[in-house]
Amino acid sequence: MLVSIFKLRPFNECDINDPFFDSLRADYHPDFNNWFEKKSESNEQAYVYLDGGIQAFLYIKDVDDEEVPDALPKAPRIKIGTLKISEDSRGQRIGEGAIGIALWKWQQSNLNEIYITAFKKHDRLIAILESFGFVYAGKKRATGENVYVKDKRKLQYADAKRSFPYINPDFKRGKYIPINDDFHDRLFQYSELKGVRRSDDDATAASNGISKVFIATPFSYIDYRPGDVALIYRRHTGDGVRRYKSAVTSFCTIMKQTPVKQNDRHVKTMSDYMSIVGNKSVYSPDELKNIYKNSYHKNIIIIEMAYNGYFGAGKNVNYDTLETGGLFNRHPYEVVLTRDDVLRVLRMGGKGEQDIDINKSRAC
């Protein structure tokens, strides 16, 4: 799997003496250094987020018939062996991005469960885990850590983050969300296009995270409902024939639509608007305020969504293909797709049954 900001690096390319690892050394003394050196010697890799220095470290592995005493019975499962986020990166939503990478890997496995252990003091990490549907399974007596597990057989589809990365198999309809290329590329870091080079330097809290906010300024009412599958349509604004360069790159689940301004009248205060958007959009605080105050915008709608997946460079589905296939014949905001229509687009983008059907992505 392509990782845009988190880079897959060998352990032996990471400095074990980096102060970033000090808290892990303290938590797992005296075993941490020995463990790290063994991973280095066996050429194992981890996802590393670099911004000047190491800001996050994520190690994932498959475990074969492992038992977690006092918590989980013996079974094959995915283990998040190490997940640490630097205190300096607080507010950048790197932890949410790391969990997203781990869950995408879990999705591609045929294993039912993924788990992680965490000390009780790591309350922010635990809060993120719980928001993604991990549940407490017991305490690992040997270390005193809590054990959290997520099971494909027990997903809670009422909350799109808790069921992430899976879309609800019973979803009813789909919608397009049109986003100009520049904003798209900053918001959806993993949604790459063939021949388009992007810089990791453009990373923001919004691009790091899995939950996203899009701010729509339509001329008339739009209708996005919780549970809708949103196909992210990247509108090409540069040179070339837009028919072939504008394309669906990604798919999300709508979590909420919130009107901020309707028919030229604000229905949310500036404070409420800024609070809802938070750090989940690509706009700076000043840009957000300008959108709110701009008299040209008759309507302002906040659309919150979970970033379920992306097609990848060379697999995106362009407008010509969609229009020819009868899937795109009106303004993007106005198109309503049936469940079968959405599944057609996902398959056009190279997504197989394992990505679409939860029953095809787990052990029986």
N, C-alpha and C positions, 0 to 999 in steps of 0.2 A: 504494500500500500504506500502511495506517495504521501510524504509528510512535508508540509511546506515550511513550517517554522520549527517544530520538533524535528531534529535530525537524528537518524538512526546511526549511532556511532559505537565502535568497539569499546569495551570497558578500558582496554589498554591505551586508548587515546584520551582518557579522562584522568586528570591528576588526582590520585587518591588523597593527597595532602591539601587539596583545595579546601578552604574554610567552609565551603558549602556543605561538605560532608561531616562537619564537626558534630552536628546534632544527632546524626545517624550513628556516629561513633559512640556518642554518649549513651544513646538509647540501647544500643546492642553491644556495648563493651563486654568482653574483649573480642567478640566474634566478627565484627563488621569488617575489619581490615583483612582478616583471613578469607572471609567470604568474597570480598571484592577482588582479591588477588587470584583466587581460584577462577572466578569468572573471566578475569583478564587472560589467564593462562589457557583457558578453553575457548578463547576468541568469541565469547558471547557479546551481544550488543544490547544497548538500551536507547530509548528515545531521550535526547538531550536538547533542552531549550537554552540557546546561548544568546545573551544580550550583554556584551562586554565580558561577562563571566557566565558560569553556569547559573541559570535561574530555575531550572526544573530538571528532574531526572526521573524517568519512568522505565521500569524493567518489568517485562511481561513474559510469562512462560506457560507452557502446557504442563500439567502434572498428571501423571498416570497412576490412577488408583491411590491417590494420597488420602490419608485420614487426617483431619484437624481435630485433635483430642478436645473433648468437651464442647465441640461446636458442629462439625460436619462429619458424616460417615465416609467411609472409603468410597471414592468415585473419581473418575477422570474429570478434570475441570481446568479452566483457565485461572491462573493465579497472577494477580498484580503483586509481584514480589517486592518491589520498591517504588514508592511514589513520594517524592519530596519537592516542595515548592519553596523558593527563597522568600524570606520575609520582605525583601526589597521589592518584590514583584506584586505585592498585595494590591488588589484592585484591577489587575490586568487580566483576570479571568483565565490564567494559565492552567489552574487546577481543573477547571471545567473542560478545557481543551484536552488535557491529559486523560481525563476519564473518557472523553469522547473517542480518543484513539484506542484506548483499551477495549471499549465496547464495540467499536467497529471490528477489531480483531476477533473478539468473541463471536460476533455475528457470522464471520466467515468460517468459524469452526463448526463442528457438529457436536459440540459439547453443550450440555444444558446449563452449566453453572459457571459463574466467574466470581472470585472472592478476593478479599483483601483484609489484612489485619491492620489495626490502628490503635495506638494508645489513646485512652480517654481524653488526655490533655489536648489532643489534636482536634479540637472541636470544630474548627472551620472546615477541615478535610471531611470530617464525619457529616457535617451539614451538607456538603456537596454530594457525598455518596448517597445520602438519604434522598436528596432531591432527584437523583437519577434512579431511584427505585431499589437501591441496596438496602437490605434489612439485617438487623442484628441477629446473629445466629448462635452467639455464645461467647465465652471468654477462653482464650488460649492460656491455660493455667501456667505453662512453662515460662511464658514471658509477661503475662498479665495484659496482653493485648485483647481488644475486642475484635470479633470476627464479623465481617459483613459480606453478604452473599446476594447475588442476583441470579434468578432462575428463569429460563425461557418458558418454563411451564407455568409460571405464576406472574406474568406481566400484567400491569395495571394500565389499561388503555385509556382510562378516563383522564389521565395526565400524560401529555406527550413526552415530557422529560422522563417520567418514570418508566415509560415503555421504550425509550430511546435505546438503540437506533431503529427500532421497528415501528412501522406505521400500523395503525389499527387495521387488522384484516377485514373488518366490517365497515370500513369507511364508505361513504355514500357518493362523494363527488370530489372533483378537483377544480382548481383555479390556476390561472397564470398570475405571477407577480412580475411585471416588467420593471427592470432596473437598468439604468444606463451603465455602460461598460466600466467606467472609472469607479463608480460607487460599488458595482457588483464585485469587482476584483479586490476591493478593500474589505468588503464585508464577508465574502465567501472565499477564504484563503485556499481551500482545497479544490475548488472548482476551476481547474485549469483549462486553457484552450491551446490547441495545437498551433505553434508558430507565434504565440504571444508570451513574451518574457516578462516576468514579474519579479519584484524585489522583495526580499524578506524584510527590508527596512520599512516597508509600508504597514507592518503588523501593528494592530491596535487591540485594545481590550475587546472590541466588537469582533474583530477577525479571529481572535484566540478562542472565544467562547462558542458554545454549541447553541445556546438560546440567542436569537437575533431579533432586532427590531427594524422594520422598514417603515418609513414615514411617507405615506401617499398624499398627494395633493391633487386629487381628481376634480374635474369640473362638476361632476354630479355624484350621487350616492353610489357606493360600492358595497359589496356584500361578501365578506369572508367570515366563515363560521368555524368555531372550534371543532377540530377533527377533520376539516377539509385538508386534502393533500394539495400543497402549493407547489407548482412547477416554476422554478426560478428561470425567468426568461431574460437573458443578457442582451440588451439592445446595443448593437454596434453603432457608434457615432462617428467613426473615422472614415478613412477612404475605403473604396471597394463597394461591391454590391451587397447592400444590407440583407437582402433576401437570403443570401448564403452565409453571411457572417453573424447575423443575430440568431441566437440559439438557446434552447433549454439546456442548462448545465447541471442542475441540482434539483432536489426535491425536499420539501419541508412539511411539517404538520402545523397547521394554524392552531395557536393556543388562545389568542384573543384579538378582537378588533375593538379599538377604543376611539370614538370620535372626539376630536379636540376642538374642531371648528366645523360648523354645519351651516350651509347657506349664508355665509359671511358673518356668522355669529359664534363667538367662542363659547364652548360648553365646558371647557376645562380651564382652570387657572394656569398661568405660566408655571407656577410652582408644581402643580400636579402633573402637568405635561413633562417638565424636566425630570421629575421623580420617576414617572413611568418609563421614559426612554432610558434614563440612567447611562450606563456605559455600554449599551448593547447596539448602538447605531454608529455609523462611521462619521457622524458630524461632531464638531467641537461644540462646547457650550455656547459660544457666540453664534455659530451657524444655526444651532437649534433655536436660539432666541430670535434670530432674523427670520427663520421660517415662520415662527409663531406670529411675529409682528407684520409680516408681509401682507399688504392689503390685496395683492394679486391673487393670493390663495383663498378661494371661496370655501374650500373644504380642506381640513387636515385630519388624516386618519392614521393612527398608530396600529401597525399590524405586528403582533408578537408571534414568533414561530420557533420550532425546533428544527435544526439542520440535520435531517436524517441521513442524507447521502448525496453523492455527486457522481457524475458519469466519468469524468477524466478526459484528458487531452485526446482528441481524435474520436471521441465517442459521443460528443454533444450532438443534440438533435436540432438542426437548423430550421429556420422558418419555412424554407421551400419544402422540406420533407413534411413538416406539420401541416402546412396549408394544402399541399397535394393530397395528403391523407385525410383531409376533411376534419382536421383537429384544430384549425385556427382560422376562423372566417369572420371575426369581428375584432373590435378593440380588445386588447388583452384583459382589461378589467371586466369586460362584459362576457367573456367566454366562460361557459360552465361545462365542465367535462364529466362524463359518466365515469363510474368506477372502471369499466372496461377500457374507456379512452385513456385513463391514467395508466393502467397496466400496459397498454400498447406503447405509450411513450417511454415508460420505464424499460421495457424490453428493447425498444429502439436504441436506448442509451446503454445497452449491454448488461442490464441488470437481469440476473437469472432468478429462478424460483427461490433460491436460498436467500436472496435479498428481499423478496416480496412476500413470501409465504413463511410464516413462523414455523409451520410444521415441517418445512423442508430444511430448516436450519437448526435442528436439534436432534439429539439422540432419541430414539423411541423408548 
